[in-house]
Amino acid sequence: MSNNNLYPRESVEFQPVVVLVNGTVTTAPTTYSVVETGLRPSTWGTATTIGTATGVMVSGLDPGDYTVWAKVVSFPETVVIDCGFFTVT
């Protein structure tokens, strides 16, 4: 995920997220959390898929910086990954 994505707060836009585990794009079940930068994720939701891309929808957020987290469940592991941030203006 690019670390310089800017979204106007009035926008509803798709932010694609590529999740790599050990350098490979994961195909394991993945959920996402979007939180203000500096906070830890506490709730998780399913990915949005557009075509073959997966990610999150940026909508209804106050201006500020947000971090996208991914949680990959691949028994016996549950891997949580910081996927980068975007800014709402």
Steps between C-alpha positions, in 0.01 A plus 500: 500500500634842413573722797400825332132448415288808569120485504262795540262428791203536263629213284405133501800321348654157480847461657659183364711301748748228405582276796834321485594218736864396470522695172204326335150638442277314745197298396406417860185651653577866577307764690581871527487778754533875433597705806645841571877483470654423838208283617485121498222314313214364708230422243544318172292488182501316170687634199338687216572338164494688171598283204801304624612766751416487869515784749289737707253776424596846624175668604357702788833565675602825669810679367822337619738212443373142506681165503369190325565174686452150360440184702586178319378175654700202382485223759685481733601866455308827513721768344421871547667734250527881484423565131575873495303817531288751312391854578149645496500874431 
